[in-house]
């Protein structure tokens, strides 16, 4: 049964982005996905997103639910009907919502791990983190800024914004190991601003068994607030 189109508000979305050695990502990614490269580097990261008024598109917003969520993402390309497509591969999702976790992909596609989230937001400063039941953890301390990180592989904010806006299609592992779940994000008013990151820790990206020392480094962080959006389920992709 296909999940209906989901509508709501992205109350706050933080994109934490890393530049990664192309070969390391290529070895990690399952087929048919390949790293999408910008200035010689692959791009991976975490999306920390607070959703509000989430409900099927035809229902009023007062019946919607809210939750904090984290998604580990890798920018990818793949061939579909002899055409190059782009989006993100999402190896892991975490959520504060017991409903999302227990529903097993019947509200949002993909497997969602239940996690405890900690969020402090005040005067343009953000302390956000989570720890899941299996020990996967993330934390970030950041503040709003107008200054772009000169060490980024992206030339400026606009080029980074375009890159991530184009990665609106996401595929993630499904409980059936032979397919990937697909989801497309449609934003009504896409707009990002830079974040100055004081400190970031990720048990996923700091795992040197997957990302050897020197193969990955922080690149930039982006902030989105009060974005109207829709999530649309896509046909599942068979593994190659």
C-alpha positions in Angstrom: 0.0 0.0 0.0 1.4 3.4 -1.0 1.8 6.1 1.6 -0.2 9.2 0.8 1.5 12.5 0.1 2.5 14.0 3.4 2.3 17.8 4.1 3.5 20.0 6.9 6.1 22.6 8.0 9.8 22.2 8.4 10.0 24.2 11.6 13.9 23.9 11.6 16.3 22.0 9.5 20.1 21.9 10.0 22.2 20.3 7.3 25.6 19.3 8.6 27.9 18.6 5.6 31.2 16.8 5.3 33.6 16.5 2.4 34.7 12.9 1.9 37.3 11.0 -0.2 35.5 9.8 -3.4 36.9 6.3 -3.2 35.9 5.8 0.4 32.3 6.8 -0.4 32.3 4.6 -3.6 33.4 1.6 -1.5 30.7 2.3 1.1 27.7 2.9 -1.2 25.6 0.0 -2.5 24.8 -0.3 -6.2 23.5 1.4 -8.2 24.6 4.6 -6.3 27.8 6.5 -7.0 29.1 9.6 -5.1 28.1 12.9 -6.5 31.3 14.9 -6.8 31.9 18.6 -6.2 35.4 19.9 -6.7 36.9 16.5 -6.3 35.1 15.5 -3.1 32.1 13.5 -2.2 29.5 15.0 0.1 27.9 13.4 3.1 26.2 14.6 6.2 23.3 14.7 8.7 20.0 16.4 8.4 18.5 17.5 11.8 14.9 18.4 11.1 11.9 19.3 13.3 8.6 18.7 11.5 5.3 20.2 12.5 1.7 19.6 11.5 2.7 16.5 9.5 -0.4 14.8 8.1 -1.8 13.4 4.8 -2.2 16.3 2.3 -6.0 16.2 2.3 -6.3 16.6 6.1 -6.4 19.8 8.2 -3.2 20.8 10.0 -4.6 20.5 13.5 -4.6 16.7 13.2 -0.9 16.7 12.3 2.0 15.4 14.4 5.4 16.9 15.3 8.8 15.3 15.8 12.5 15.7 15.8 14.4 13.6 13.3 17.9 12.9 12.1 18.9 11.5 8.7 22.4 10.5 7.7 22.8 11.3 4.0 25.2 10.8 1.1 24.9 12.8 -2.1 24.6 10.3 -5.0 24.0 9.8 -8.7 22.6 6.7 -10.4 21.4 5.7 -13.9 17.7 5.3 -14.5 16.4 4.5 -17.9 19.7 5.6 -19.4 19.4 9.0 -17.7 21.7 10.3 -14.8 19.6 11.0 -11.7 20.7 12.7 -8.5 19.6 12.7 -4.9 20.8 11.2 -1.6 21.3 7.8 -0.2 20.1 7.6 3.4 21.7 4.7 5.3 20.1 5.6 8.6 17.1 7.6 10.0 16.5 8.4 13.7 13.3 10.0 15.3 11.9 11.2 18.5 8.5 9.9 17.5 7.5 6.5 18.9 4.8 6.4 16.3 7.2 6.9 13.4 9.5 4.2 14.8 6.8 1.7 15.5 5.0 2.3 12.2 7.8 0.7 10.3 7.6 2.9 7.2 3.9 3.3 7.1 4.0 7.1 7.8 7.4 7.9 6.4 9.3 5.5 4.2 12.3 3.8 5.6 13.3 2.3 8.9 13.3 4.8 11.8 15.4 4.2 14.9 13.9 5.6 18.2 16.2 8.2 19.8 16.3 10.8 22.6 16.8 14.3 21.2 18.2 17.3 23.1 17.4 20.7 21.6 18.3 24.2 22.9 17.6 27.1 20.5 17.9 30.7 21.6 18.9 34.0 20.0 20.3 32.3 16.9 22.2 29.7 18.8 21.7 26.0 18.4 22.6 23.0 20.6 21.0 20.0 19.0 21.8 16.3 19.5 20.4 12.8 19.8 21.4 9.4 21.0 19.6 6.3 19.8 18.9 3.1 21.6 21.8 1.4 19.8 24.3 4.1 20.8 24.4 6.1 17.6 24.8 9.7 18.6 25.2 13.2 17.2 25.7 16.7 18.7 26.2 20.1 17.2 26.8 23.6 18.7 26.4 26.4 16.2 25.1 29.9 15.7 23.6 31.9 12.8 26.1 33.8 10.7 26.3 35.6 7.3 29.9 34.5 6.7 30.5 31.5 4.4 33.2 29.0 5.3 36.2 29.7 3.0 37.4 26.1 3.5 34.3 24.7 1.9 34.4 22.8 -1.4 31.5 25.0 -2.4 32.4 28.4 -3.8 29.6 30.2 -1.9 26.3 29.9 -0.2 24.3 29.9 -3.5 26.3 27.0 -5.0 25.8 25.0 -1.8 22.1 25.9 -1.8 21.6 24.7 -5.4 23.5 21.5 -4.7 21.3 20.5 -1.8 18.0 21.7 -3.4 18.7 19.4 -6.4 19.1 16.5 -4.0 15.4 16.3 -3.2 15.1 12.5 -3.9 16.2 10.2 -1.2 16.5 6.4 -1.1 17.0 4.4 2.1 17.2 0.7 3.0 13.9 -1.1 3.4 13.1 -4.0 5.7 13.0 -6.1 2.6 16.7 -6.3 1.7 16.1 -6.5 -2.0 14.7 -2.9 -2.5 15.2 0.7 -1.4 12.4 3.0 -0.2 12.1 6.3 -2.2 10.9 9.7 -1.0 10.8 13.0 -2.7 10.9 16.4 -0.8 9.0 19.2 -2.4 9.6 22.6 -0.8 7.3 25.6 -1.4 9.8 28.2 -0.3 13.4 26.9 -0.4 15.8 29.2 1.5 19.0 28.4 3.4 21.4 30.5 5.5 24.9 29.5 6.8 25.7 28.4 10.3 28.9 28.9 12.1 29.8 25.5 13.7 31.6 25.7 17.0 31.6 21.9 17.7 30.2 18.8 16.0 30.4 15.2 16.9 29.0 12.2 15.0 29.5 8.6 16.0 28.6 7.6 12.4 31.1 9.8 10.5 33.8 9.4 13.2 33.8 5.6 12.8 37.3 5.0 11.3 36.3 1.5 10.3 34.1 3.1 7.7 35.7 6.5 7.2 39.5 6.1 7.7 41.4 8.9 9.4 42.0 11.8 6.9 39.3 10.7 4.5 36.5 13.0 5.9 36.3 16.5 7.3 33.6 19.0 8.2 32.7 21.3 5.3 29.7 23.5 6.2 26.4 23.7 7.9 23.1 25.2 6.6 19.9 26.3 8.3 16.4 26.3 7.1 13.4 27.7 9.0 9.6 27.7 8.5 9.5 25.9 5.2 6.2 24.6 3.8 6.8 21.2 2.2 5.4 17.9 1.0 6.9 14.4 1.1 5.9 12.1 -1.8 6.6 8.4 -1.8 8.4 7.1 -4.9 8.4 3.6 -6.4 10.8 1.3 -4.6 14.2 0.8 -6.4 15.4 -2.8 -6.8 18.9 -3.5 -5.6 21.4 -4.4 -8.4 
